[in-house]
Each structure stands twice: as structure tokens, then as C-alpha cells.
Amino acid sequence: MAGRNGSGTAKAERAQKLFWGVNDRLGSTGFLDKNIRKAFPKHWSFLLGEIALYSFVVLVLTGVYLTLFFHPSGADTVYDGSYAPLKGVTVSEAYASTLHLSFDVRGGLLMRQIHHWAANVFVAAICVHLLRIFFTGAFRKPREINWVIGTTLFVLAVAEGFAGYSLPDDLLSGTGLRIFQGILLSVPLAGTYAALWAFGGEFPSAAEFIPRLFTVHILIVPGILLALITAHLMILWHQTHTIFPGRGRRERAVTGEPTFPHFATQSTAYFLFTFGVLAGLAAFFQINPVWLYGPYDPDQVSFGSQPDWYVGFLEGSLRIMPRLSTTVAGHTVSWNVLVPAVILPGVFFTLIGLYPFVERWATGDERLHHLLDRPRNAATRTAIGAAAVAWYGGLLSAAATTTSPRPSRSRCSGRPGSSAPGSSSSRSRPSSSPAGSA
């Protein structure tokens, strides 16, 4: 026993010596001592950004799982899985692996639905978080850079969601990609080349496009998102949070609960709560049932097709824009697509990103701000924000269909279009519909 105690004491001394050696070189204890007492506000509205962060974590975790089973290939294969209505139908490997993941992999459908719900909540949380920051003036000096990062995250989240939504190569996602190709073609001079470059040839060219889209979805955009989120949190940690005005609160002092144990415990519980809600949504509310839509065929459109909500404002703008085009030197400029789908979102997101600098220039306010504004006390900013929300809501409403969406007519019968089971379908034929039709 004495020998064992002596051995244990020696190990403890070596561990202690190692710890203090690392601390002497990195200053670990000083850093921790300073930061575990950092104040975080108690107000519920500050948790909106955490919903976005935790949804992103869930997206990464479920995305890694889905990547193990998804085949990003547009090559044709004959489906022979568990879903009987599509047995013997020629589909892409991407679509077949999505069906396999949904029906034959244990927990696969649940993971798919958690991933899809998390994507919707991620974008929604960023949107609501940006609204909270805007209406309370939390973007003012010294937080302009974080506002620009947040706006960029919003744009990238929309692009990432659209990319993931388009990967299964089903009829609904293919319809969305057809519109995307039409948007690219509407760009004067460079549009044709951009579409050929993006799709690797004439649309749909799934064999080339799906692997490219998969790389963008799982590597390029998530890498940029992760880098920007890290920068966002580091700047936030350095600048501290803002707080609502109250008795004894000053512009240059932030009060609240310490990081440990209050904020750390609360954040852990909130992450588990967010994960639980997403799992509940996935378990009880179906989303994106690709087996009902069937594989993509260029000559078919899913009845009542609708994009995910965050792309709805673009669809609405396309629907309400009148038919308008101009022919210059033999080149046709489709204003009915270019204006609502390229110029409008570009101007919209640019104005959002530049707003803090415009307001600072207009008001001449160069002070540091840690106290928030009550929206009622910043009437001009509140009016601008309310007008933007109403405008956005109008476009979103314009995207709403007047009839109840249904699955494709023939998909559930095992007869996609005119293709008989086991025969080569028309899915690889180029589309004959007009470019940019929505």
C-alpha cells in the first residue's frame, strides 16, 4: 500500500509540474481567471443568436452522419430498394442513396429530417437575431464588423440551405435548379458561360453537377461558415455583449451573470433543449418526402412546388415581376428574371450590410455604445426596419400557392412520366422550357 501511495504521489507531482510548466508558457490560469468572470446579459432576446449557433452544431453532426450514406453521383441506376412504388425505375445514384438512407438505414430518415429542420431553424434564427440587433441598435460602434459578418452568414446560410435542398435530385429540387439555371442565364453576356460552368454542360447534366454541388455543400460553404462564426464569437467575446438600459447601467460597463457557472450551465441546457426540439420536429412533422416527388425529369414539374421558406422571397419577386425584356445587338436581356432574382437580392443584402455605416454617417454618432436602444426611442430606424419587414413579407406572400401542393401525379404508381419500370427514363434530356421560367 505504501508503494502504491508513493507511486500515486509521484504521478500527481509530475502532473502538477506539467500543468504549471504549460501555464508558465501560455498564461492559462490568468486567461481563465479573467474570462470565467466575463458578464453575460440575462435578457431572453440574447439567446436568439445561440439558437443559430446550436442549430449549426446539429447541422454539422447530422451532416457527417448523412455523408456516410449519400452517393453524390448523377449516374443512372435502377432502383431496387424497399420503397415498392419506385422499384425498377431508372434514377440517379444520388436519388437512390437518399431513398436507401430514408428507408433502409436505421435512423436514417430521422437524421435526414433533423438535418432539414435544423437548416430551416438555422436560417430563421439568424434572421430573427439580425432583427433584434437592428431594432435595438446593437450594430453601432464598435460592432459594425460583427454586423457585416452576421449579414454574410445570413447570405451563406441561404445558399447552403438551397444547395442541400437540391442534392437528392428529386423532382422538386430539380425544378428549383431549373429556376437557378434560368437566373444564371439572365445575366447579360456572362450568363450562358456561368450556367455552362456551374452545371458542367447543358442542363441538367447531373453527372457533373451533383458532385460539384456536394463539394460546395459539405466543404466550401461550411468551411466559410465555420470561419465566420469563429470570428464572430471571438469579436463578441472581445467587445462584450450589449445590455438594455436600466438603473445604474452605463455605456462603457456591461453587467450580467458570470460565464461560469451560470452562463455555461444555461448554454449547455439550451443546446440540449434546441437539439430536443429539432428531434421532436423531425419525429412528428414530415419534411421533404422526396419519395413522393420521384426522380427529376426535365419535362415534368411537381404540382404546387414550393421552395424552403428562406428562398420564398425570391420566388415571390419572380412571380410579381411583369414580363419585360430588351434586345440589344442581338442579345436579349430578360429583365423579368434579372431584376427580381439578381439585382434585387444583391441590392437588398448590400444595403443591409452597409446600414451601420450609413446610420453613423447620417447621425454623426462616433461614440462607443454598450447600451441598447428601445425601438420606440429610435423612431426612424424602427420605421425603416418595419418597412423592410413589410416589403419582405409581401414578397414571401406572393410566393404562396393558391392551391394545396400534392405529390407528382404518377410517381407513387411507379410510372414516372412515360418511362416504364426498368426502362431508361427521360431524366437526362435537356429541358425545352424557357430559361428563367418560374
C-alpha positions as CSV (number, residue, x, y, z in Angstrom):
1,M,0.0,0.0,0.0
2,A,2.8,2.4,0.9
3,G,4.4,1.7,-2.5
4,R,1.2,2.4,-4.3
5,N,0.7,5.7,-2.3
6,G,4.2,6.7,-3.2
7,S,3.6,6.0,-6.9
8,G,0.4,7.9,-6.8
9,T,2.0,10.9,-5.1
10,A,4.8,10.9,-7.7
11,K,2.3,10.9,-10.6
12,A,0.4,13.7,-9.0
13,E,3.6,15.8,-8.6
14,R,4.5,15.1,-12.3
15,A,1.1,16.2,-13.4
16,Q,1.2,19.3,-11.3
17,K,4.7,20.1,-12.6
18,L,3.4,19.6,-16.2
19,F,0.4,21.9,-15.6
20,W,2.5,24.7,-14.1
21,G,5.0,24.3,-16.9
22,V,2.3,24.8,-19.6
23,N,0.8,27.7,-17.6
24,D,4.2,29.5,-17.4
25,R,4.5,29.4,-21.1
26,L,0.8,30.1,-22.1
27,G,-0.6,32.0,-19.2
28,S,-3.6,29.6,-19.0
29,T,-4.7,30.4,-15.4
30,G,-4.6,34.1,-16.0
31,F,-6.7,33.8,-19.1
32,L,-9.2,31.5,-17.4
33,D,-9.4,33.7,-14.3
34,K,-10.1,36.7,-16.4
35,N,-12.7,35.1,-18.7
36,I,-14.8,32.9,-16.5
37,R,-16.0,36.1,-14.8
38,K,-17.0,37.8,-18.0
39,A,-20.5,39.1,-17.7
40,F,-23.3,37.9,-20.0
41,P,-26.8,39.6,-20.1
42,K,-29.8,37.8,-18.7
43,H,-32.4,39.0,-21.2
44,W,-34.1,36.3,-23.3
45,S,-33.5,38.0,-26.6
46,F,-29.8,37.3,-26.3
47,L,-30.5,33.6,-26.7
48,L,-31.7,34.0,-30.3
49,G,-28.1,34.0,-31.6
50,E,-27.4,30.9,-29.5
51,I,-30.3,29.1,-31.3
52,A,-28.5,29.7,-34.6
53,L,-25.2,28.5,-33.2
54,Y,-26.7,25.3,-31.7
55,S,-28.6,24.6,-34.9
56,F,-25.3,24.9,-36.8
57,V,-23.8,22.4,-34.5
58,V,-26.7,20.0,-35.1
59,L,-26.3,20.5,-38.8
60,V,-22.6,19.5,-38.6
61,L,-23.3,16.4,-36.5
62,T,-26.2,15.1,-38.6
63,G,-24.4,16.2,-41.9
64,V,-21.4,14.0,-41.0
65,Y,-23.8,11.0,-40.5
66,L,-25.6,11.6,-43.8
67,T,-22.4,11.9,-45.7
68,L,-21.5,8.3,-44.8
69,F,-24.5,7.1,-46.8
70,F,-25.2,9.6,-49.6
71,H,-23.7,9.0,-53.0
72,P,-23.1,12.3,-54.8
73,S,-23.4,10.9,-58.3
74,G,-25.7,11.7,-61.2
75,A,-25.0,8.3,-62.9
76,D,-28.1,6.3,-63.7
77,T,-29.1,3.2,-61.8
78,V,-32.2,1.1,-61.4
79,Y,-33.8,1.4,-58.0
80,D,-34.2,-1.9,-56.2
81,G,-34.7,-0.7,-52.6
82,S,-37.5,-1.0,-50.0
83,Y,-39.8,1.6,-51.5
84,A,-42.0,-0.5,-53.7
85,P,-43.7,2.2,-55.9
86,L,-40.3,3.1,-57.4
87,K,-38.8,-0.4,-57.8
88,G,-37.4,-0.9,-61.3
89,V,-37.4,2.8,-62.1
90,T,-34.2,4.4,-63.5
91,V,-33.0,7.1,-61.1
92,S,-29.7,8.8,-60.3
93,E,-27.4,7.3,-57.7
94,A,-27.9,10.4,-55.6
95,Y,-31.7,9.9,-55.5
96,A,-31.3,6.1,-54.9
97,S,-29.0,6.7,-52.0
98,T,-31.4,9.2,-50.5
99,L,-34.2,6.6,-50.6
100,H,-31.8,4.0,-49.2
101,L,-31.0,6.4,-46.4
102,S,-34.7,7.1,-45.7
103,F,-36.0,3.5,-45.8
104,D,-33.1,1.1,-45.2
105,V,-30.7,2.8,-42.9
106,R,-31.6,2.6,-39.2
107,G,-32.4,6.1,-38.0
108,G,-31.6,7.5,-41.5
109,L,-34.9,9.2,-42.1
110,L,-34.8,10.7,-38.6
111,M,-31.3,12.1,-39.3
112,R,-32.4,13.5,-42.7
113,Q,-35.4,15.2,-41.1
114,I,-33.4,16.6,-38.2
115,H,-30.8,18.0,-40.7
116,H,-33.5,19.6,-42.8
117,W,-35.4,21.1,-39.8
118,A,-32.1,22.3,-38.4
119,A,-31.4,24.1,-41.7
120,N,-34.7,25.9,-41.6
121,V,-34.3,26.9,-37.9
122,F,-30.7,28.0,-38.5
123,V,-31.7,30.5,-41.2
124,A,-34.7,31.6,-39.2
125,A,-32.7,32.1,-36.0
126,I,-30.1,34.2,-37.9
127,C,-32.9,36.3,-39.4
128,V,-34.6,37.0,-36.1
129,H,-31.2,37.6,-34.4
130,L,-30.4,40.2,-37.0
131,L,-33.8,41.8,-36.5
132,R,-33.2,42.0,-32.7
133,I,-29.8,43.6,-33.3
134,F,-31.1,46.1,-35.9
135,F,-34.1,47.3,-33.9
136,T,-32.1,47.7,-30.7
137,G,-29.1,49.4,-32.4
138,A,-26.7,46.7,-31.3
139,F,-24.8,47.1,-34.6
140,R,-23.4,50.6,-33.6
141,K,-19.8,51.3,-32.9
142,P,-17.7,49.2,-32.1
143,R,-19.8,46.3,-33.5
144,E,-20.1,47.2,-37.2
145,I,-17.7,44.4,-38.3
146,N,-19.8,41.8,-36.5
147,W,-22.9,43.1,-38.2
148,V,-21.2,42.7,-41.6
149,I,-20.2,39.1,-40.6
150,G,-23.7,38.3,-39.5
151,T,-25.2,39.6,-42.7
152,T,-22.7,37.5,-44.7
153,L,-23.6,34.4,-42.5
154,F,-27.3,35.0,-43.4
155,V,-26.5,35.0,-47.2
156,L,-24.3,31.9,-46.9
157,A,-26.9,30.1,-44.8
158,V,-29.5,30.7,-47.5
159,A,-27.0,29.4,-50.2
160,E,-26.1,26.4,-48.1
161,G,-29.7,25.5,-47.5
162,F,-30.5,25.7,-51.2
163,A,-27.5,23.6,-52.0
164,G,-28.5,20.9,-49.6
165,Y,-32.2,21.0,-50.6
166,S,-31.0,20.4,-54.3
167,L,-28.8,17.4,-53.7
168,P,-31.3,14.5,-53.6
169,D,-32.0,15.0,-57.3
170,D,-35.8,14.6,-56.8
171,L,-38.4,16.3,-58.9
172,L,-38.9,19.2,-56.5
173,S,-35.2,20.1,-56.1
174,G,-34.7,19.7,-59.9
175,T,-37.4,22.3,-60.5
176,G,-35.6,24.7,-58.2
177,L,-32.3,24.0,-60.0
178,R,-34.0,24.7,-63.3
179,I,-35.0,28.1,-62.0
180,F,-31.5,28.7,-60.7
181,Q,-30.2,27.9,-64.2
182,G,-32.6,30.4,-65.6
183,I,-31.4,33.0,-63.2
184,L,-27.8,32.4,-64.3
185,L,-28.8,32.7,-67.9
186,S,-30.5,36.1,-67.3
187,V,-27.1,37.7,-66.5
188,P,-26.1,39.7,-69.6
189,L,-23.1,38.4,-71.7
190,A,-21.7,36.2,-68.9
191,G,-24.9,34.3,-68.1
192,T,-24.5,31.5,-70.7
193,Y,-20.9,30.8,-69.7
194,A,-21.8,30.9,-66.0
195,A,-24.5,28.3,-66.4
196,L,-22.3,26.0,-68.5
197,W,-19.5,26.4,-66.0
198,A,-21.8,25.8,-63.0
199,F,-23.6,22.7,-64.4
200,G,-20.7,21.3,-66.3
201,G,-22.6,21.4,-69.6
202,E,-26.2,21.8,-70.7
203,F,-28.8,21.5,-68.0
204,P,-29.4,19.2,-66.2
205,S,-26.1,17.4,-66.6
206,A,-26.5,15.8,-63.2
207,A,-23.4,13.6,-63.6
208,E,-21.2,16.7,-63.5
209,F,-23.3,19.0,-61.3
210,I,-24.2,16.9,-58.3
211,P,-20.6,16.1,-57.3
212,R,-19.8,19.8,-57.6
213,L,-22.8,20.8,-55.5
214,F,-21.9,18.2,-52.9
215,T,-18.4,19.6,-52.6
216,V,-19.9,23.1,-52.2
217,H,-22.4,21.9,-49.6
218,I,-20.2,19.8,-47.3
219,L,-16.8,21.5,-47.7
220,I,-16.6,25.0,-49.2
221,V,-19.6,26.8,-47.7
222,P,-19.5,25.0,-44.3
223,G,-15.8,25.9,-44.0
224,I,-16.5,29.6,-44.6
225,L,-19.4,29.5,-42.2
226,L,-17.3,27.9,-39.5
227,A,-14.5,30.5,-40.0
228,L,-17.0,33.4,-39.9
229,I,-18.8,32.0,-36.8
230,T,-15.5,31.6,-35.1
231,A,-14.5,35.2,-36.0
232,H,-18.0,36.4,-34.9
233,L,-17.7,34.8,-31.5
234,M,-14.1,36.0,-30.9
235,I,-15.1,39.6,-31.7
236,L,-18.1,39.3,-29.5
237,W,-16.0,37.9,-26.7
238,H,-13.5,40.7,-27.0
239,Q,-16.1,43.5,-27.3
240,T,-18.5,42.0,-24.7
241,H,-22.3,42.0,-25.1
242,T,-24.6,44.9,-25.2
243,I,-27.3,45.4,-22.5
244,F,-30.7,47.1,-22.3
245,P,-30.7,50.5,-20.4
246,G,-31.6,50.4,-16.8
247,R,-30.8,51.9,-13.4
248,G,-27.1,52.2,-12.8
249,R,-26.1,50.9,-16.3
250,R,-23.6,52.9,-18.3
251,E,-22.4,52.9,-21.9
252,R,-18.9,51.7,-21.0
253,A,-19.8,49.0,-18.5
254,V,-21.6,45.7,-19.1
255,T,-23.4,43.8,-16.3
256,G,-24.8,40.3,-16.1
257,E,-24.2,36.8,-15.0
258,P,-20.6,35.4,-15.0
259,T,-19.6,32.9,-17.6
260,F,-19.1,30.1,-15.1
261,P,-21.1,28.5,-13.7
262,H,-24.3,30.5,-14.7
263,F,-23.8,31.1,-18.4
264,A,-22.0,27.8,-19.1
265,T,-24.8,25.8,-17.4
266,Q,-27.5,27.7,-19.1
267,S,-25.9,27.3,-22.5
268,T,-25.5,23.6,-22.1
269,A,-29.1,23.2,-21.1
270,Y,-30.2,25.4,-24.0
271,F,-28.2,23.4,-26.5
272,L,-29.8,20.2,-25.3
273,F,-33.2,21.9,-25.5
274,T,-32.6,23.0,-29.1
275,F,-31.5,19.6,-30.1
276,G,-34.6,18.1,-28.4
277,V,-36.9,20.4,-30.2
278,L,-35.3,19.7,-33.6
279,A,-35.5,16.0,-32.9
280,G,-39.2,16.4,-31.9
281,L,-39.9,18.3,-35.1
282,A,-38.2,15.6,-37.1
283,A,-40.0,12.8,-35.4
284,F,-43.6,14.2,-35.7
285,F,-43.6,16.6,-38.6
286,Q,-42.6,15.3,-42.0
287,I,-40.4,17.4,-44.2
288,N,-39.2,17.0,-47.8
289,P,-40.6,13.5,-48.6
290,V,-38.6,13.0,-51.8
291,W,-40.1,9.6,-52.5
292,L,-43.4,11.2,-53.2
293,Y,-42.0,13.6,-55.8
294,G,-39.9,11.0,-57.6
295,P,-36.7,11.4,-59.5
296,Y,-36.1,14.5,-61.6
297,D,-37.2,14.6,-65.2
298,P,-36.6,17.9,-67.2
299,D,-40.0,17.6,-68.9
300,Q,-42.0,17.5,-65.7
301,V,-42.8,19.9,-62.9
302,S,-44.1,19.0,-59.4
303,F,-47.6,20.4,-59.0
304,G,-47.7,23.2,-56.4
305,S,-43.9,23.1,-56.0
306,Q,-42.6,25.5,-53.3
307,P,-39.1,26.2,-52.1
308,D,-38.0,26.3,-48.5
309,W,-39.2,29.5,-46.8
310,Y,-35.9,31.4,-46.9
311,V,-35.9,31.3,-50.8
312,G,-39.6,32.3,-50.9
313,F,-39.0,36.0,-51.2
314,L,-37.1,35.4,-54.5
315,E,-39.9,33.2,-55.9
316,G,-42.4,35.9,-54.9
317,S,-40.3,38.6,-56.7
318,L,-40.2,36.4,-59.8
319,R,-43.9,35.9,-59.8
320,I,-45.0,39.5,-59.4
321,M,-42.4,40.9,-61.9
322,P,-44.1,41.6,-65.3
323,R,-42.7,40.1,-68.5
324,L,-40.1,42.6,-69.7
325,S,-37.1,42.1,-72.0
326,T,-34.9,44.1,-74.2
327,T,-33.0,43.0,-77.3
328,V,-29.7,44.8,-77.8
329,A,-27.3,43.9,-80.7
330,G,-29.0,40.5,-81.0
331,H,-28.7,39.8,-77.2
332,T,-31.9,39.6,-75.2
333,V,-31.8,40.9,-71.6
334,S,-34.6,39.2,-69.6
335,W,-35.4,42.0,-67.1
336,N,-38.3,39.8,-65.7
337,V,-35.6,37.5,-64.3
338,L,-32.6,39.7,-63.9
339,V,-34.2,42.4,-61.8
340,P,-36.1,40.2,-59.2
341,A,-33.6,37.4,-58.9
342,V,-30.2,39.0,-59.3
343,I,-30.3,42.8,-58.9
344,L,-33.0,42.9,-56.1
345,P,-31.3,40.4,-53.7
346,G,-27.9,41.9,-54.4
347,V,-29.1,45.4,-53.6
348,F,-31.1,44.2,-50.6
349,F,-28.3,42.3,-48.9
350,T,-25.7,45.1,-49.7
351,L,-27.9,47.7,-48.1
352,I,-28.4,45.5,-45.0
353,G,-24.6,45.1,-44.7
354,L,-23.9,48.8,-45.1
355,Y,-26.6,50.1,-42.9
356,P,-24.5,50.7,-39.7
357,F,-22.1,52.9,-41.7
358,V,-24.9,54.8,-43.3
359,E,-26.6,55.5,-40.0
360,R,-23.3,56.5,-38.4
361,W,-22.7,58.9,-41.3
362,A,-26.3,60.3,-41.2
363,T,-26.3,60.9,-37.4
364,G,-22.6,61.8,-37.0
365,D,-22.5,59.4,-34.0
366,E,-19.0,58.3,-33.3
367,R,-19.4,57.2,-29.7
368,L,-19.0,53.7,-28.3
369,H,-22.3,52.0,-27.5
370,H,-22.8,49.2,-25.0
371,L,-26.4,50.3,-24.0
372,L,-29.1,49.3,-26.4
373,D,-31.9,51.5,-27.8
374,R,-35.5,50.8,-27.1
375,P,-37.1,50.6,-30.6
376,R,-39.7,53.2,-29.6
377,N,-36.9,55.6,-28.8
378,A,-35.3,55.2,-32.3
379,A,-38.3,56.0,-34.5
380,T,-36.5,56.5,-37.8
381,R,-34.6,53.2,-37.6
382,T,-37.7,51.4,-36.4
383,A,-39.7,52.8,-39.3
384,I,-37.0,51.7,-41.8
385,G,-36.9,48.2,-40.3
386,A,-40.7,47.9,-40.3
387,A,-40.9,48.9,-43.9
388,A,-38.2,46.4,-44.9
389,V,-40.0,43.6,-42.9
390,A,-43.3,44.5,-44.6
391,W,-41.7,44.5,-48.0
392,Y,-40.0,41.1,-47.4
393,G,-43.3,39.7,-46.1
394,G,-45.1,40.9,-49.2
395,L,-42.7,39.1,-51.5
396,L,-42.9,36.0,-49.3
397,S,-46.7,36.1,-49.6
398,A,-46.5,36.5,-53.3
399,A,-44.7,33.1,-53.4
400,A,-47.6,31.3,-51.7
401,T,-49.5,29.0,-54.0
402,T,-53.3,29.3,-54.2
403,T,-53.8,25.6,-54.2
404,S,-52.7,22.8,-51.9
405,P,-49.5,21.2,-53.1
406,R,-49.6,17.5,-54.0
407,P,-47.1,14.9,-54.9
408,S,-46.4,14.3,-58.6
409,R,-49.2,12.6,-60.5
410,S,-47.5,9.4,-61.4
411,R,-44.6,9.0,-59.0
412,C,-46.4,6.8,-56.5
413,S,-47.6,4.4,-59.2
414,G,-44.1,3.6,-60.2
415,R,-44.5,5.2,-63.6
416,P,-42.5,8.5,-63.7
417,G,-43.7,10.3,-66.8
418,S,-43.8,8.0,-69.7
419,S,-41.0,5.7,-68.6
420,A,-41.9,2.1,-67.8
421,P,-40.2,0.4,-64.9
422,G,-36.8,-0.8,-65.8
423,S,-36.6,1.3,-69.0
424,S,-34.4,4.3,-69.5
425,S,-36.2,7.4,-68.3
426,S,-36.1,10.9,-69.9
427,R,-34.3,12.4,-67.0
428,S,-31.1,13.1,-69.0
429,R,-32.8,15.0,-71.8
430,P,-32.2,18.8,-71.9
431,S,-35.1,20.9,-70.8
432,S,-37.2,22.7,-73.5
433,S,-38.9,25.1,-71.1
434,P,-38.0,28.8,-71.4
435,A,-34.9,30.0,-69.5
436,G,-35.8,31.6,-66.2
437,S,-39.4,30.3,-66.1
438,A,-40.6,30.0,-62.5
